[in-house]
Amino acid sequence: MFWLQLVSRFIRVLREGDSPGAIAGGFTVGFVVGLTPFLSLQNILLILLAAVVRLNFAAFGLAYFFFSFIAYLFDPWFHSLGWSLLTLPSLQAFYTRLYNLPIAPLTRFYNTLVFGSTVVAIVLAPAIFFAAREGIRAYRRSWAQKFQDSQAVRFVRGLKIVQWYFKVRDLELS
């Protein structure tokens, strides 16, 4: 039920909720956290930042869920990229100094997979943010009403389990 509720909130937010920037920000943070291995300092800080800045958590959860699965497909490539970046002779002194800092090992950047996926996530994050923001604006401008009137949405709303879910949800809100 949690994922059904999350998707329902996300669709509702797309129609009328937060600003496109807040939704795109939540989606982008979910993208970065989903693409990188979860238990690292930078991911915990990103989640705290998302809570403080009030980014959209429905978009965050959906992006995290989706990109966590996508990340497994690219893990060999992330590992190769991390390995090549971590073994650059010109950066060895920098990595040694960084690793000797008290907090740096908590980032797990010494791990090739963490380092490679973080580099890719940081490079792609601005493009994801701007694409998501423009996509949300375009959806609200021209696709929202068409989506609501589509046969697929009418079919799903007609399912007994969905009607039951809406009844239970409305009872909880009362």
SULZIDA-V266913 format. One record per residue. N is the residue number from 1. RES is the residue in one letter. SS is DSSP state (a for helix, b for strand, c for the rest). PSI is psi in whole degrees, -180 to 180 (999 if undefined). Layout:
N&RES&SS&PSI + N&RES&SS&PSI
This chain:
1&M&c&-30 + 2&F&a&-45 + 3&W&a&-34 + 4&L&a&-41 + 5&Q&a&-40 + 6&L&a&-45 + 7&V&a&-40 + 8&S&a&-44 + 9&R&a&-41 + 10&F&a&-44 + 11&I&a&-40 + 12&R&a&-41 + 13&V&a&-38 + 14&L&a&-38 + 15&R&a&-49 + 16&E&a&-6 + 17&G&c&-129 + 18&D&c&172 + 19&S&c&154 + 20&P&a&-33 + 21&G&a&-40 + 22&A&a&-40 + 23&I&a&-45 + 24&A&a&-36 + 25&G&a&-45 + 26&G&a&-41 + 27&F&a&-41 + 28&T&a&-43 + 29&V&a&-40 + 30&G&a&-37 + 31&F&a&-49 + 32&V&a&-46 + 33&V&a&-37 + 34&G&a&-33 + 35&L&a&-27 + 36&T&c&153 + 37&P&c&138 + 38&F&c&-50 + 39&L&c&80 + 40&S&c&157 + 41&L&a&-42 + 42&Q&a&-34 + 43&N&a&-40 + 44&I&a&-42 + 45&L&a&-37 + 46&L&a&-40 + 47&I&a&-42 + 48&L&a&-41 + 49&L&a&-42 + 50&A&a&-36 + 51&A&a&-40 + 52&V&a&-42 + 53&V&a&-10 + 54&R&c&51 + 55&L&c&163 + 56&N&c&118 + 57&F&a&-23 + 58&A&a&-44 + 59&A&a&-40 + 60&F&a&-50 + 61&G&a&-42 + 62&L&a&-45 + 63&A&a&-41 + 64&Y&a&-47 + 65&F&a&-48 + 66&F&a&-50 + 67&F&a&-17 + 68&S&a&-38 + 69&F&a&-39 + 70&I&a&-36 + 71&A&a&-35 + 72&Y&a&-32 + 73&L&a&-32 + 74&F&a&3 + 75&D&a&-43 + 76&P&a&-38 + 77&W&a&-41 + 78&F&a&-41 + 79&H&a&-46 + 80&S&a&-43 + 81&L&a&-46 + 82&G&a&-41 + 83&W&a&-46 + 84&S&a&-34 + 85&L&a&-38 + 86&L&a&-20 + 87&T&c&11 + 88&L&c&121 + 89&P&a&-32 + 90&S&a&-18 + 91&L&a&3 + 92&Q&a&-42 + 93&A&a&-40 + 94&F&a&-46 + 95&Y&a&-38 + 96&T&a&-46 + 97&R&a&-42 + 98&L&a&-44 + 99&Y&a&-27 + 100&N&c&-8 + 101&L&c&149 + 102&P&c&-34 + 103&I&c&-18 + 104&A&a&-39 + 105&P&a&-24 + 106&L&a&-20 + 107&T&a&-19 + 108&R&c&29 + 109&F&c&-11 + 110&Y&c&-15 + 111&N&c&129 + 112&T&a&-38 + 113&L&a&-44 + 114&V&a&-46 + 115&F&a&-47 + 116&G&a&-44 + 117&S&a&-34 + 118&T&a&-41 + 119&V&a&-46 + 120&V&a&-43 + 121&A&a&-41 + 122&I&a&-39 + 123&V&a&-39 + 124&L&a&-16 + 125&A&a&-46 + 126&P&a&-40 + 127&A&a&-40 + 128&I&a&-44 + 129&F&a&-51 + 130&F&a&-38 + 131&A&a&-42 + 132&A&a&-43 + 133&R&a&-46 + 134&E&a&-35 + 135&G&a&-40 + 136&I&a&-43 + 137&R&a&-44 + 138&A&a&-40 + 139&Y&a&-46 + 140&R&a&-35 + 141&R&a&-47 + 142&S&a&-21 + 143&W&a&-19 + 144&A&a&-50 + 145&Q&a&-39 + 146&K&a&-40 + 147&F&a&-44 + 148&Q&a&-32 + 149&D&c&-1 + 150&S&c&156 + 151&Q&a&-34 + 152&A&a&-43 + 153&V&a&-42 + 154&R&a&-38 + 155&F&a&-47 + 156&V&a&-41 + 157&R&a&-25 + 158&G&a&-13 + 159&L&c&141 + 160&K&a&-40 + 161&I&a&-35 + 162&V&a&-42 + 163&Q&a&-40 + 164&W&a&-43 + 165&Y&a&-45 + 166&F&a&-37 + 167&K&a&-45 + 168&V&a&-42 + 169&R&a&-43 + 170&D&a&-32 + 171&L&a&-39 + 172&E&a&-33 + 173&L&a&-24 + 174&S&c&999
